[in-house]
Structure formats: C-alpha cells, structure tokens
Amino acid sequence: MPYISNTDRDRQEIYARIGIKKFDDLIQAIPEKFRLKGDLKLDEPMSELEITSKIKGQTCQNLCAQNANSFLGAGVYDHFIPAAVDSIVSRPEFFTAYTP
C-alpha cells in the first residue's frame, strides 16, 4: 500500500477540484526527461541505530574542524569553552525579554 492511501475516488475528487482529468495533467510542466520512469532504487530499510552508525561512518571521512588550521580571524579561532558555560548561558534569565 502506498504511503498516501488515497482511493481512486479520492483522487478523482481531487482532480475535479483542481480542474484536471488525470495525474499526468498535473505534471505536464515538468519536462519528460526529468520524470521518474520506474521505481526508486532504495536500500533496504534500516533501524535508527543502523542509520546513525552509517552516517557517523560517512562523516568520519570528512576532515574534522579540530584537525584543520583555522584562518577565520576576527577572534574566531580554536579555543576551549568549558562545558559549564553552555549550561550557564542557557538559563532563561540570560535570553528572555524579562532579563533585569
């Protein structure tokens, strides 16, 4: 069953509402060479854990910012920020309109 479970009757009502006869009328502005001719070739379904591992493996192929020279300047350079700073600045009194 497709993800969008419209029946043929539902589709006909939609087409009538927007003034077309068939689905191809809806996509006629898209050149034929860009239209999908067959099924998508997707990998087998994976769990969230498997996808996370796969993405981490792919991102490890990139050069990490901590391992590269930074030439941004203007005070934007590698520096250490203690973990407590994030906890302190995320407190509501530091970012609300009600800060005294």
MOPAC internal coordinates of N, CA, C and O (Angstrom, degrees):
PM7 1SCF
backbone

  N    0.0000 0     0.00 0     0.00 0    0    0    0
  C    1.4519 1     0.00 0     0.00 0    1    0    0
  C    1.5244 1   109.01 1     0.00 0    2    1    0
  O    1.2310 1   119.87 1   -45.90 1    3    2    1
  N    1.3139 1   117.84 1   134.10 1    3    2    1
  C    1.4603 1   119.55 1   178.61 1    5    3    2
  C    1.5279 1   111.07 1   -66.67 1    6    5    3
  O    1.2310 1   121.37 1   -21.45 1    7    6    5
  N    1.3195 1   114.98 1   158.55 1    7    6    5
  C    1.4720 1   120.10 1  -178.85 1    9    7    6
  C    1.5242 1   110.87 1   -59.34 1   10    9    7
  O    1.2310 1   120.11 1   135.13 1   11   10    9
  N    1.3304 1   117.39 1   -44.87 1   11   10    9
  C    1.4652 1   121.43 1   177.01 1   13   11   10
  C    1.5165 1   106.50 1   -90.96 1   14   13   11
  O    1.2310 1   120.95 1   -70.43 1   15   14   13
  N    1.3044 1   115.78 1   109.57 1   15   14   13
  C    1.4672 1   119.96 1  -170.78 1   17   15   14
  C    1.5321 1   112.58 1   -93.16 1   18   17   15
  O    1.2310 1   120.65 1  -126.95 1   19   18   17
  N    1.3292 1   116.37 1    53.05 1   19   18   17
  C    1.4626 1   119.41 1   175.11 1   21   19   18
  C    1.5282 1   109.37 1   -75.39 1   22   21   19
  O    1.2310 1   121.19 1   -42.17 1   23   22   21
  N    1.3006 1   115.33 1   137.83 1   23   22   21
  C    1.4665 1   119.52 1   175.25 1   25   23   22
  C    1.5273 1   108.21 1   -82.65 1   26   25   23
  O    1.2310 1   120.63 1   -10.56 1   27   26   25
  N    1.3275 1   116.40 1   169.44 1   27   26   25
  C    1.4706 1   120.18 1   176.23 1   29   27   26
  C    1.5272 1   110.61 1   -58.80 1   30   29   27
  O    1.2310 1   120.88 1   142.10 1   31   30   29
  N    1.3061 1   115.93 1   -37.90 1   31   30   29
  C    1.4722 1   119.93 1   178.69 1   33   31   30
  C    1.5191 1   110.53 1   -64.67 1   34   33   31
  O    1.2310 1   120.23 1   137.09 1   35   34   33
  N    1.3416 1   117.16 1   -42.91 1   35   34   33
  C    1.4630 1   120.80 1   177.74 1   37   35   34
  C    1.5221 1   110.46 1   -58.91 1   38   37   35
  O    1.2310 1   121.00 1   134.47 1   39   38   37
  N    1.3223 1   115.69 1   -45.53 1   39   38   37
  C    1.4726 1   120.35 1  -179.65 1   41   39   38
  C    1.5236 1   111.29 1   -60.98 1   42   41   39
  O    1.2310 1   120.74 1   135.74 1   43   42   41
  N    1.3285 1   116.19 1   -44.26 1   43   42   41
  C    1.4672 1   119.44 1  -179.83 1   45   43   42
  C    1.5295 1   111.14 1   -62.69 1   46   45   43
  O    1.2310 1   120.12 1   142.08 1   47   46   45
  N    1.3201 1   117.37 1   -37.92 1   47   46   45
  C    1.4678 1   120.82 1   177.29 1   49   47   46
  C    1.5258 1   110.89 1   -65.27 1   50   49   47
  O    1.2310 1   120.74 1   138.82 1   51   50   49
  N    1.3223 1   116.20 1   -41.18 1   51   50   49
  C    1.4663 1   120.78 1   178.20 1   53   51   50
  C    1.5222 1   109.79 1   -63.74 1   54   53   51
  O    1.2310 1   120.63 1   131.80 1   55   54   53
  N    1.3339 1   116.40 1   -48.20 1   55   54   53
  C    1.4654 1   120.58 1  -179.77 1   57   55   54
  C    1.5321 1   110.71 1   -58.40 1   58   57   55
  O    1.2310 1   120.46 1   135.61 1   59   58   57
  N    1.3283 1   116.73 1   -44.39 1   59   58   57
  C    1.4665 1   120.67 1   179.94 1   61   59   58
  C    1.5270 1   110.50 1   -62.75 1   62   61   59
  O    1.2310 1   120.78 1   139.81 1   63   62   61
  N    1.3150 1   116.12 1   -40.19 1   63   62   61
  C    1.4653 1   120.57 1  -178.85 1   65   63   62
  C    1.5224 1   111.69 1   -63.73 1   66   65   63
  O    1.2310 1   119.84 1   141.27 1   67   66   65
  N    1.3433 1   117.90 1   -38.73 1   67   66   65
  C    1.4676 1   120.37 1  -178.00 1   69   67   66
  C    1.5262 1   112.48 1   -95.89 1   70   69   67
  O    1.2310 1   120.42 1   179.93 1   71   70   69
  N    1.3286 1   116.81 1    -0.07 1   71   70   69
  C    1.4539 1   121.01 1   171.85 1   73   71   70
  C    1.5142 1   116.29 1    82.36 1   74   73   71
  O    1.2310 1   119.98 1  -144.36 1   75   74   73
  N    1.3194 1   117.64 1    35.64 1   75   74   73
  C    1.4642 1   120.69 1   175.58 1   77   75   74
  C    1.5214 1   109.06 1  -126.37 1   78   77   75
  O    1.2310 1   120.92 1   -14.29 1   79   78   77
  N    1.3280 1   115.85 1   165.71 1   79   78   77
  C    1.4695 1   120.79 1  -179.24 1   81   79   78
  C    1.5247 1   112.69 1   -98.28 1   82   81   79
  O    1.2310 1   120.89 1   143.96 1   83   82   81
  N    1.3556 1   115.89 1   -36.04 1   83   82   81
  C    1.4684 1   119.78 1  -177.74 1   85   83   82
  C    1.5271 1   109.70 1  -147.08 1   86   85   83
  O    1.2310 1   120.78 1   -11.41 1   87   86   85
  N    1.3241 1   116.11 1   168.59 1   87   86   85
  C    1.4628 1   121.95 1  -176.58 1   89   87   86
  C    1.5262 1   111.78 1   -59.71 1   90   89   87
  O    1.2310 1   120.07 1   141.15 1   91   90   89
  N    1.3165 1   117.46 1   -38.85 1   91   90   89
  C    1.4701 1   120.93 1  -179.32 1   93   91   90
  C    1.5258 1   111.81 1   -59.37 1   94   93   91
  O    1.2310 1   119.72 1   149.38 1   95   94   93
  N    1.3292 1   118.14 1   -30.62 1   95   94   93
  C    1.4650 1   120.62 1   176.05 1   97   95   94
  C    1.5259 1   110.92 1   -63.82 1   98   97   95
  O    1.2310 1   120.73 1   147.89 1   99   98   97
  N    1.3195 1   116.21 1   -32.11 1   99   98   97
  C    1.4566 1   121.42 1  -178.53 1  101   99   98
  C    1.5341 1   111.89 1   -69.40 1  102  101   99
  O    1.2310 1   120.40 1   146.05 1  103  102  101
  N    1.3116 1   116.85 1   -33.95 1  103  102  101
  C    1.4665 1   120.06 1  -175.49 1  105  103  102
  C    1.5207 1   113.21 1  -106.70 1  106  105  103
  O    1.2310 1   119.92 1  -162.57 1  107  106  105
  N    1.3156 1   117.76 1    17.43 1  107  106  105
  C    1.4615 1   120.55 1  -176.64 1  109  107  106
  C    1.5228 1   113.05 1   -62.94 1  110  109  107
  O    1.2310 1   119.16 1   155.86 1  111  110  109
  N    1.3281 1   119.20 1   -24.14 1  111  110  109
  C    1.4682 1   121.54 1   179.76 1  113  111  110
  C    1.5246 1   112.00 1   -74.17 1  114  113  111
  O    1.2310 1   120.03 1   164.25 1  115  114  113
  N    1.3295 1   117.54 1   -15.75 1  115  114  113
  C    1.4686 1   121.30 1   179.38 1  117  115  114
  C    1.5254 1   107.95 1   -85.63 1  118  117  115
  O    1.2310 1   120.19 1   -57.32 1  119  118  117
  N    1.3433 1   117.25 1   122.68 1  119  118  117
  C    1.4690 1   119.01 1   179.94 1  121  119  118
  C    1.5275 1   111.60 1   -56.96 1  122  121  119
  O    1.2310 1   120.65 1   -36.27 1  123  122  121
  N    1.3011 1   116.36 1   143.73 1  123  122  121
  C    1.4628 1   123.32 1  -176.78 1  125  123  122
  C    1.5265 1   112.42 1   -53.71 1  126  125  123
  O    1.2310 1   120.04 1   142.76 1  127  126  125
  N    1.3360 1   117.53 1   -37.24 1  127  126  125
  C    1.4687 1   120.41 1  -176.34 1  129  127  126
  C    1.5274 1   112.51 1   -66.89 1  130  129  127
  O    1.2310 1   119.66 1   161.99 1  131  130  129
  N    1.3270 1   118.26 1   -18.01 1  131  130  129
  C    1.4587 1   121.37 1  -179.89 1  133  131  130
  C    1.5273 1   113.28 1   -97.53 1  134  133  131
  O    1.2310 1   119.71 1   176.08 1  135  134  133
  N    1.3064 1   118.17 1    -3.92 1  135  134  133
  C    1.4617 1   121.39 1  -178.57 1  137  135  134
  C    1.5212 1   110.64 1   -83.63 1  138  137  135
  O    1.2310 1   121.10 1   -36.96 1  139  138  137
  N    1.3120 1   115.50 1   143.04 1  139  138  137
  C    1.4602 1   122.21 1   179.02 1  141  139  138
  C    1.5256 1   109.38 1   -69.88 1  142  141  139
  O    1.2310 1   120.62 1   -53.61 1  143  142  141
  N    1.3217 1   116.43 1   126.39 1  143  142  141
  C    1.4705 1   120.86 1  -176.43 1  145  143  142
  C    1.5368 1   113.22 1   -94.48 1  146  145  143
  O    1.2310 1   120.38 1   157.83 1  147  146  145
  N    1.3174 1   116.88 1   -22.17 1  147  146  145
  C    1.4642 1   119.56 1  -177.63 1  149  147  146
  C    1.5149 1   110.28 1  -142.74 1  150  149  147
  O    1.2310 1   121.25 1    17.85 1  151  150  149
  N    1.3137 1   115.20 1  -162.15 1  151  150  149
  C    1.4567 1   120.33 1   178.91 1  153  151  150
  C    1.5263 1   109.93 1   -73.78 1  154  153  151
  O    1.2310 1   120.99 1   -28.44 1  155  154  153
  N    1.3223 1   115.71 1   151.56 1  155  154  153
  C    1.4578 1   120.33 1   173.00 1  157  155  154
  C    1.5203 1   108.99 1   -69.28 1  158  157  155
  O    1.2310 1   120.29 1   -38.29 1  159  158  157
  N    1.3039 1   117.05 1   141.71 1  159  158  157
  C    1.4636 1   120.88 1   178.21 1  161  159  158
  C    1.5368 1   107.71 1   -96.33 1  162  161  159
  O    1.2310 1   121.51 1   -91.31 1  163  162  161
  N    1.3151 1   114.72 1    88.69 1  163  162  161
  C    1.4616 1   121.74 1  -177.66 1  165  163  162
  C    1.5179 1   110.62 1  -100.40 1  166  165  163
  O    1.2310 1   121.20 1   -28.88 1  167  166  165
  N    1.3412 1   115.31 1   151.12 1  167  166  165
  C    1.4508 1   120.30 1   173.80 1  169  167  166
  C    1.5257 1   109.20 1   -67.37 1  170  169  167
  O    1.2310 1   121.20 1   -14.33 1  171  170  169
  N    1.3171 1   115.32 1   165.67 1  171  170  169
  C    1.4605 1   120.19 1   175.11 1  173  171  170
  C    1.5324 1   109.01 1   -63.28 1  174  173  171
  O    1.2310 1   119.76 1   -29.23 1  175  174  173
  N    1.3326 1   118.05 1   150.77 1  175  174  173
  C    1.4689 1   120.70 1   178.84 1  177  175  174
  C    1.5280 1   111.33 1   -58.86 1  178  177  175
  O    1.2310 1   120.96 1   -33.73 1  179  178  177
  N    1.3304 1   115.78 1   146.27 1  179  178  177
  C    1.4633 1   121.51 1   178.87 1  181  179  178
  C    1.5240 1   109.93 1  -129.40 1  182  181  179
  O    1.2310 1   121.12 1   -22.52 1  183  182  181
  N    1.3222 1   115.46 1   157.48 1  183  182  181
  C    1.4580 1   120.64 1   176.49 1  185  183  182
  C    1.5332 1   108.88 1   -77.69 1  186  185  183
  O    1.2310 1   120.65 1   -12.61 1  187  186  185
  N    1.3139 1   116.35 1   167.39 1  187  186  185
  C    1.4641 1   120.97 1   177.64 1  189  187  186
  C    1.5269 1   110.45 1   -59.05 1  190  189  187
  O    1.2310 1   120.23 1   138.87 1  191  190  189
  N    1.3291 1   117.16 1   -41.13 1  191  190  189
  C    1.4649 1   121.18 1   179.92 1  193  191  190
  C    1.5286 1   110.63 1   -63.03 1  194  193  191
  O    1.2310 1   120.17 1   136.79 1  195  194  193
  N    1.3239 1   117.28 1   -43.21 1  195  194  193
  C    1.4703 1   120.55 1   179.78 1  197  195  194
  C    1.5303 1   111.46 1   -64.82 1  198  197  195
  O    1.2310 1   120.40 1   138.91 1  199  198  197
  N    1.3219 1   116.84 1   -41.09 1  199  198  197
  C    1.4659 1   120.47 1   179.67 1  201  199  198
  C    1.5233 1   110.24 1   -66.55 1  202  201  199
  O    1.2310 1   120.41 1   137.32 1  203  202  201
  N    1.3389 1   116.82 1   -42.68 1  203  202  201
  C    1.4609 1   120.26 1   178.74 1  205  203  202
  C    1.5206 1   110.49 1   -60.31 1  206  205  203
  O    1.2310 1   120.04 1   135.86 1  207  206  205
  N    1.3059 1   117.52 1   -44.14 1  207  206  205
  C    1.4709 1   121.17 1   178.66 1  209  207  206
  C    1.5245 1   110.92 1   -62.98 1  210  209  207
  O    1.2310 1   120.43 1   138.86 1  211  210  209
  N    1.3195 1   116.79 1   -41.14 1  211  210  209
  C    1.4640 1   120.89 1   179.89 1  213  211  210
  C    1.5291 1   110.78 1   -63.79 1  214  213  211
  O    1.2310 1   120.33 1   134.67 1  215  214  213
  N    1.3240 1   116.97 1   -45.33 1  215  214  213
  C    1.4652 1   120.97 1   179.98 1  217  215  214
  C    1.5197 1   110.65 1   -64.76 1  218  217  215
  O    1.2310 1   120.03 1   137.27 1  219  218  217
  N    1.3294 1   117.55 1   -42.73 1  219  218  217
  C    1.4663 1   120.35 1   178.07 1  221  219  218
  C    1.5255 1   110.45 1   -60.33 1  222  221  219
  O    1.2310 1   120.41 1   138.99 1  223  222  221
  N    1.3246 1   116.81 1   -41.01 1  223  222  221
  C    1.4578 1   120.53 1   178.33 1  225  223  222
  C    1.5215 1   111.84 1   -62.28 1  226  225  223
  O    1.2310 1   120.47 1   141.13 1  227  226  225
  N    1.3220 1   116.71 1   -38.87 1  227  226  225
  C    1.4654 1   120.26 1   179.51 1  229  227  226
  C    1.5220 1   111.43 1   -71.99 1  230  229  227
  O    1.2310 1   120.16 1   140.49 1  231  230  229
  N    1.3333 1   117.30 1   -39.51 1  231  230  229
  C    1.4678 1   118.89 1  -179.68 1  233  231  230
  C    1.5160 1   111.72 1   -69.60 1  234  233  231
  O    1.2310 1   119.80 1   154.99 1  235  234  233
  N    1.3145 1   117.99 1   -25.01 1  235  234  233
  C    1.4668 1   120.43 1   178.16 1  237  235  234
  C    1.5309 1   111.37 1   -68.51 1  238  237  235
  O    1.2310 1   120.18 1   164.57 1  239  238  237
  N    1.3202 1   117.26 1   -15.43 1  239  238  237
  C    1.4591 1   120.19 1   177.06 1  241  239  238
  C    1.5300 1   111.42 1   -76.84 1  242  241  239
  O    1.2310 1   120.09 1   162.02 1  243  242  241
  N    1.3277 1   117.42 1   -17.98 1  243  242  241
  C    1.4593 1   121.88 1   177.58 1  245  243  242
  C    1.5184 1   110.59 1   -80.51 1  246  245  243
  O    1.2310 1   120.59 1   -20.36 1  247  246  245
  N    1.3055 1   116.47 1   159.64 1  247  246  245
  C    1.4573 1   121.50 1   174.84 1  249  247  246
  C    1.5141 1   108.06 1   -80.20 1  250  249  247
  O    1.2310 1   120.48 1   -56.67 1  251  250  249
  N    1.3036 1   116.70 1   123.33 1  251  250  249
  C    1.4593 1   122.19 1  -178.67 1  253  251  250
  C    1.5316 1   109.80 1   -75.20 1  254  253  251
  O    1.2310 1   120.07 1   -37.41 1  255  254  253
  N    1.3253 1   117.46 1   142.59 1  255  254  253
  C    1.4635 1   121.83 1  -178.84 1  257  255  254
  C    1.5313 1   112.18 1   -59.71 1  258  257  255
  O    1.2310 1   120.33 1   149.31 1  259  258  257
  N    1.3432 1   116.97 1   -30.69 1  259  258  257
  C    1.4674 1   119.52 1   179.84 1  261  259  258
  C    1.5255 1   111.30 1   -70.36 1  262  261  259
  O    1.2310 1   119.88 1   161.51 1  263  262  261
  N    1.3207 1   117.84 1   -18.49 1  263  262  261
  C    1.4608 1   120.81 1  -177.88 1  265  263  262
  C    1.5258 1   112.67 1  -103.04 1  266  265  263
  O    1.2310 1   119.90 1  -171.44 1  267  266  265
  N    1.3226 1   117.80 1     8.56 1  267  266  265
  C    1.4683 1   121.08 1  -178.10 1  269  267  266
  C    1.5234 1   110.20 1  -120.51 1  270  269  267
  O    1.2310 1   120.53 1   -23.40 1  271  270  269
  N    1.3224 1   116.59 1   156.60 1  271  270  269
  C    1.4561 1   121.11 1   175.18 1  273  271  270
  C    1.5155 1   109.38 1   -75.12 1  274  273  271
  O    1.2310 1   120.74 1   -39.90 1  275  274  273
  N    1.3235 1   116.18 1   140.10 1  275  274  273
  C    1.4520 1   121.01 1   179.10 1  277  275  274
  C    1.5213 1   108.90 1  -109.16 1  278  277  275
  O    1.2310 1   120.62 1   -53.15 1  279  278  277
  N    1.3261 1   116.41 1   126.85 1  279  278  277
  C    1.4553 1   121.55 1   179.17 1  281  279  278
  C    1.5315 1   110.98 1  -118.47 1  282  281  279
  O    1.2310 1   120.69 1  -152.54 1  283  282  281
  N    1.3423 1   116.29 1    27.46 1  283  282  281
  C    1.4583 1   119.96 1  -176.84 1  285  283  282
  C    1.5286 1   112.46 1   -69.22 1  286  285  283
  O    1.2310 1   119.38 1   142.13 1  287  286  285
  N    1.3336 1   118.79 1   -37.87 1  287  286  285
  C    1.4606 1   121.51 1   178.92 1  289  287  286
  C    1.5138 1   112.30 1    71.49 1  290  289  287
  O    1.2310 1   121.42 1    11.39 1  291  290  289
  N    1.3362 1   114.89 1  -168.61 1  291  290  289
  C    1.4666 1   123.25 1   179.20 1  293  291  290
  C    1.5220 1   111.28 1    53.67 1  294  293  291
  O    1.2310 1   120.33 1  -143.98 1  295  294  293
  N    1.3088 1   116.98 1    36.02 1  295  294  293
  C    1.4540 1   121.15 1   177.89 1  297  295  294
  C    1.5158 1   113.83 1    83.14 1  298  297  295
  O    1.2310 1   119.77 1   178.49 1  299  298  297
  N    1.3279 1   118.05 1    -1.51 1  299  298  297
  C    1.4525 1   121.43 1   178.59 1  301  299  298
  C    1.5238 1   107.53 1   -94.54 1  302  301  299
  O    1.2310 1   120.84 1   -83.22 1  303  302  301
  N    1.3021 1   116.00 1    96.78 1  303  302  301
  C    1.4524 1   121.16 1  -179.16 1  305  303  302
  C    1.5163 1   108.46 1  -150.23 1  306  305  303
  O    1.2310 1   120.69 1    -8.01 1  307  306  305
  N    1.3037 1   116.29 1   171.99 1  307  306  305
  C    1.4588 1   120.21 1  -179.13 1  309  307  306
  C    1.5219 1   110.11 1   -63.14 1  310  309  307
  O    1.2310 1   120.66 1   -53.57 1  311  310  309
  N    1.3026 1   116.35 1   126.43 1  311  310  309
  C    1.4613 1   121.14 1   176.14 1  313  311  310
  C    1.5263 1   108.89 1  -154.42 1  314  313  311
  O    1.2310 1   121.56 1   -19.99 1  315  314  313
  N    1.3076 1   114.62 1   160.01 1  315  314  313
  C    1.4606 1   121.34 1  -177.30 1  317  315  314
  C    1.5167 1   109.96 1   -91.75 1  318  317  315
  O    1.2310 1   120.38 1   -49.32 1  319  318  317
  N    1.3276 1   116.88 1   130.68 1  319  318  317
  C    1.4601 1   122.20 1   174.97 1  321  319  318
  C    1.5256 1   107.03 1  -120.27 1  322  321  319
  O    1.2310 1   120.32 1   -65.63 1  323  322  321
  N    1.3211 1   116.99 1   114.37 1  323  322  321
  C    1.4734 1   119.59 1  -179.78 1  325  323  322
  C    1.5315 1   111.38 1   -59.28 1  326  325  323
  O    1.2310 1   120.60 1   -32.36 1  327  326  325
  N    1.3150 1   116.45 1   147.64 1  327  326  325
  C    1.4629 1   122.13 1  -178.36 1  329  327  326
  C    1.5240 1   111.85 1   -60.13 1  330  329  327
  O    1.2310 1   119.95 1   150.33 1  331  330  329
  N    1.3104 1   117.71 1   -29.67 1  331  330  329
  C    1.4614 1   121.23 1  -178.96 1  333  331  330
  C    1.5272 1   111.52 1   -64.34 1  334  333  331
  O    1.2310 1   119.67 1   151.70 1  335  334  333
  N    1.3251 1   118.24 1   -28.30 1  335  334  333
  C    1.4605 1   121.09 1  -178.27 1  337  335  334
  C    1.5231 1   110.16 1   -60.92 1  338  337  335
  O    1.2310 1   119.80 1   133.93 1  339  338  337
  N    1.3175 1   117.98 1   -46.07 1  339  338  337
  C    1.4606 1   121.22 1   179.76 1  341  339  338
  C    1.5224 1   110.61 1   -60.40 1  342  341  339
  O    1.2310 1   120.47 1   138.95 1  343  342  341
  N    1.3149 1   116.71 1   -41.05 1  343  342  341
  C    1.4546 1   120.91 1   179.92 1  345  343  342
  C    1.5300 1   111.02 1   -65.55 1  346  345  343
  O    1.2310 1   120.52 1   139.22 1  347  346  345
  N    1.3172 1   116.61 1   -40.78 1  347  346  345
  C    1.4663 1   120.59 1  -178.13 1  349  347  346
  C    1.5235 1   111.27 1   -70.20 1  350  349  347
  O    1.2310 1   119.80 1   131.85 1  351  350  349
  N    1.3370 1   117.99 1   -48.15 1  351  350  349
  C    1.4625 1   119.47 1  -176.00 1  353  351  350
  C    1.5239 1   113.05 1   -74.05 1  354  353  351
  O    1.2310 1   119.54 1   167.60 1  355  354  353
  N    1.3255 1   118.48 1   -12.40 1  355  354  353
  C    1.4595 1   119.23 1   177.63 1  357  355  354
  C    1.5272 1   112.31 1   -88.04 1  358  357  355
  O    1.2310 1   120.39 1  -177.90 1  359  358  357
  N    1.3050 1   116.87 1     2.10 1  359  358  357
  C    1.4646 1   120.09 1   176.62 1  361  359  358
  C    1.5290 1   109.14 1   -69.43 1  362  361  359
  O    1.2310 1   119.78 1   -38.81 1  363  362  361
  N    1.3325 1   118.02 1   141.19 1  363  362  361
  C    1.4598 1   121.71 1  -174.14 1  365  363  362
  C    1.5280 1   114.55 1   -57.18 1  366  365  363
  O    1.2310 1   119.98 1   147.25 1  367  366  365
  N    1.3188 1   117.65 1   -32.75 1  367  366  365
  C    1.4645 1   118.28 1  -177.17 1  369  367  366
  C    1.5211 1   113.15 1   -67.76 1  370  369  367
  O    1.2310 1   120.15 1   167.24 1  371  370  369
  N    1.3232 1   117.32 1   -12.76 1  371  370  369
  C    1.4573 1   120.63 1   178.61 1  373  371  370
  C    1.5271 1   113.62 1   -93.06 1  374  373  371
  O    1.2310 1   119.51 1   164.85 1  375  374  373
  N    1.3364 1   118.53 1   -15.15 1  375  374  373
  C    1.4630 1   118.10 1  -177.04 1  377  375  374
  C    1.5220 1   114.96 1  -132.88 1  378  377  375
  O    1.2310 1   119.76 1  -164.92 1  379  378  377
  N    1.3239 1   118.06 1    15.08 1  379  378  377
  C    1.4689 1   119.40 1   177.83 1  381  379  378
  C    1.5212 1   110.28 1  -103.50 1  382  381  379
  O    1.2310 1   120.88 1   -14.77 1  383  382  381
  N    1.3033 1   115.92 1   165.23 1  383  382  381
  C    1.4754 1   121.88 1   177.03 1  385  383  382
  C    1.5203 1   110.75 1   -69.82 1  386  385  383
  O    1.2310 1   120.19 1   167.35 1  387  386  385
  N    1.3211 1   117.25 1   -12.65 1  387  386  385
  C    1.4525 1   121.05 1  -175.58 1  389  387  386
  C    1.5242 1   112.44 1   -94.15 1  390  389  387
  O    1.2310 1   120.34 1  -168.53 1  391  390  389
  N    1.3255 1   116.96 1    11.47 1  391  390  389
  C    1.4601 1   120.10 1   179.92 1  393  391  390
  C    1.5280 1   108.89 1   -64.87 1  394  393  391
  O    1.2310 1   119.70 1   -56.16 1  395  394  393
  N    1.3288 1   118.17 1   123.84 1  395  394  393
  C    1.4763 1   120.62 1  -179.16 1  397  395  394
  C    1.5200 1   112.02 1   -68.42 1  398  397  395
  O    1.2310 1   120.10 1   180.00 1  399  398  397

